[in-house]
Amino acid sequence: MTSIAPRRVVALACGLLAVAGSVWAQTAIKLPKNKYTVKQDVELGRQGAAEVRKQFPVIADERIQKYLTALGERLVAAAPAELKDPLYEYSFTPVNMKEINAFALPGGPMFVHRGMFDAAAEEGEVVGVMAHELSHVLLRHGTANATKAQNPWLQIGQIAGAVGGAMVGGEAGSYIAQGSQFGLGTLLLRYGRDYEKQADLLGAQIMAKAGYDPRSLAHMFETIARQSKGSGGTPQWMSSHPDPGNRTVYITKEAESLKIASAADTSGFATIKTTFAALAPAKSSSEHARGNAAAESSGGGEGAASVGTVGQPVSPPGGQYRDVSGGKLFQVSVPSEWTPIASKSTIKFVPQNGFGPINGQTVFTHGIEFGITRAESRDLQEATNTWLTMVAQGNADLRLAGQQQPVKISQRSALATPLLSPSPLGGQERIGLYTVFLVDGTLFYYLTIVPEKDADKFDEAFRRIAASIRLTDAR
């Protein structure tokens, strides 16, 4: 055999090292800009999780809880050390919901739907989604969203309760309920495609280090996509986690660059599937929303508020108005006798008998609402219609009642969208939606609602209120 010269040996060794480096070179993930502290993330998650646990059908089975916690802790142990702040408060909670869904709140609390286990063919598929959600926590995507928005309402004390409320509401319920639930919760928990890809890639890396094939994550995404095609709608998970495109391709490519650690023991998965099957039937989002509404109508919390008795006559607005402020965001004049109902993301003003329980649901029949929602486009009509499309998934009977028209709100270009929907009082109700961009690109809305039979008595007040809106977000 011919000997190899020393210089060639060195060159060959360097070449092999370079090849090896390229084979095992995982994608570098950069933390997004974030003006909030980890401590604030944890406080948000703690308060939001408390609200979710109160309203979600949490599964108390000790075997399931222990199993899910073990999966979560294995993933946390495999996460990059530089991202694991000791302040994080991780928890992994199973909930008895049908949909293929999971979500994690800032600071560490994670909730996994039973539907995720029902749909999974093997443990790695559930673990993949959990790794994806853990990645959102570690990369602090929720408060990074809030940082990008820079909205006057996004004060840390104001948004904490909105996290749980947004997740509890899901996509079920009426248009008005949806209007209340998009907004702050959307900014914290509905991620853009760039953050989704980051969570996919970091999730794949965590999976590999935990002993799972990252391609299982791609398989679960394919299952969710099939569910979307079969139902003709957008799965709950996908509504807050948009597909960045080519997901299977880039996750598979990332998997090829990763070294998978010693295979995890997945022998308990079949037993846990059986344990789930023995539970009471899972609830769908709509069933869950109806149950929450019934519970709220019998006491406790903002949702249980009542302004008079729904179904009794509602008087038209009087002639007296008062000036009110929506935090640092806007000022407006409203009828003096109308009652404010404030949440973390919206403010309603309601006449007597215009809000409260009826037939097991809390309904809003007369009045106005102000709120915000994240805009998916810088084109006002496109942003408005994209939001309405998502809202309509929870109310198939909501429809346009005429042409959208350009208007002015606080001297800014705005869009008026007339809508019709069945009224809980019978007949139809008119909904006027007026949208305008805030300085930071967030979509601000002014919404009016009244049964058709009462519309003439309220039209002038609605116009007067609209004319009085003064947006005060900083320029």
Residue, then its C-alpha position, 0 to 999 in steps of 0.5 A: m500500500t502506498s503511504i499517505a504523506p503527513r500533510r495529506v493526512v492532516a488535510l484529510a482529517c480536517g476535511l472529515l471534521a468539516v463533513a462531520g460538522s456539517v452533518w451534525a450542524q443544527t439550526a441556530i435559534k436566536l431569541p427575539k427582542n423582548k422588553y419583559t422580564v422572565k419574572q413577568d413571563v412567570e407571573l403571566g403564566r401563573q395567573g393565566a394557568a389559574e384561570v384555565r384550570k378553573q374553567f377547563p375540564v382538567i383530568a384528575d387521573e393520577r396515572i395520566q398526570k404522572y405520565l404527562t409530567a414525566l414526558g414534560e420533565r424529560l423535554v425540559a431536561a433536554a432543552p438548551a441550558e442557556l434557555k432554561d431560566p431557574l425562575y420558570e414554573y413548568s407544569f403539564t396538565p391534561v384536559n378532557m377536550k376532543e380537539i387535537n390541541a395543546f398550548a403553553l403559557p408564558g413562564g411554563p404552564m402547558f395544557v395538552h388536550r386528550g384529543m392529541f393523544d387520541a389522534a397520535a399513532e405513537e408517543g413521539e407525536v405527542v412529545g413533538v407537539m409538547a416540545h414545540e410548545l415548550s420551545h415557545v416558552l423558552l424562546r418567550h414568544g408570548t411576551a415577544n409578541a407583546t413587545k412587538a405590539q407596543n400597545p398602550w393596553l399591554q401593561i403587565g398587570q392588565i394582560a395577565g388575566a387575558v391569557g387564560g380567558a383567551m384560551v378558555g374561549g377557544e373558537a366556539g361561541s358567539y361573535i361577541a364572545q369571539g370579539s372579546q377573546f381576540g385581542l390581548g390573548t391573541l397577541l400573547l398566544r397566537y404566533g406568527r409564522d416566523y415564531e412557529k418555524q423557530a418553535d418547530l426547529l428548537g422542538a426538533q432539537i429538544m426531541a432528538k436530545a430527549g431520545y425521540d425522532p423529530r420526524s414524529l413532529a412532522h407526522m403529527f402536523e400531517t395528522i392535523a392537516r388531514q383533520s383540517k381537510g376532513s372538517g373543512g375548517t381550521p383545527q383549533w391548534m392551527s388557528s393559533h399556530p399557522d403553518p410556516g409552509n414546507r413544515t414536513v420538509y424542513i423538520t425532516k431536514e433538521a432531523e437529518s442534521l441531529k444525533i438522536a440520543s438513546a431511545a426513550d422508553t415509550s412502552g407506557f403509551a399504549t397503556i395511557k391510551t387505554t386509560f384515556a379511553a376509560l374516562a368520561p367522554a371528552k368535550s368539544s370546544s362548543e360543548h365546553a363554551r356552552g358549559n362555561a356560559a351556563a356556569e357563568s350565568s349562575g355566579g362568579g366572575e366578569g362573565a356572570a355580570s348582568v345588566g338588568t334582565v335580558g328579555q325585558p324591554v330596553s329603553p333607547p339612549g337618553g340625551q345625557y352623555r359622559d366622557v370615559s377613557g379606555g386606558k391610554l388608548f382612547q376617549v369616547s362619550v357614551p350615554s350616561e345611563w349605560t353600564p361599563i363592563a370591562s375585561k382585560s381586552t375589551i370594554k362594553f357599555v350596555p343599557q339596562n336589560g342588554f347583557g346577562p344570562i338567558n337560556g343557559q348562556t350569557v348574551f350581549t343584545h344591546g350596546i357597544e364594545f371597544g377592543i383590539t386584535r392583532a392585524e395580519s396585514r397592513d391593508l385595512q380591508e384585508a386585516t379586517n376580513t381575515w379577522l372576521t373569517m376567524v370569528a365566523q368559524g365560531n358563528a356560521d350564521l354571521r354574514l355581511a349585510g351590505q358593502q364595506q365602506p370607508v369612514k373616519i375614526s378620530q380623523r384616521s381612515a377606517l372601515a365600516t362593515p355591516l353584519l347580521s346574526p341571529s339574535p338570542l331574543g329572536g329575529q336578527e340583530r344588526i352588528g356594526l363593526y368599525t375598524v382602524f389601525l393604531v399607530d403600532g399596526t394593531l387593529f382597533y375596533y368599535l362594535t355596535i349591536v342591537p336587534e333589528k326591531d330596535a335599530d332605529k332607536f339606537d342608530e343616532a346614539f351609535r353615530r354620536i358615539a363613533a363621532s366622539i372617539r378620540l384615539t390617544d395612542a402615542r405617535 
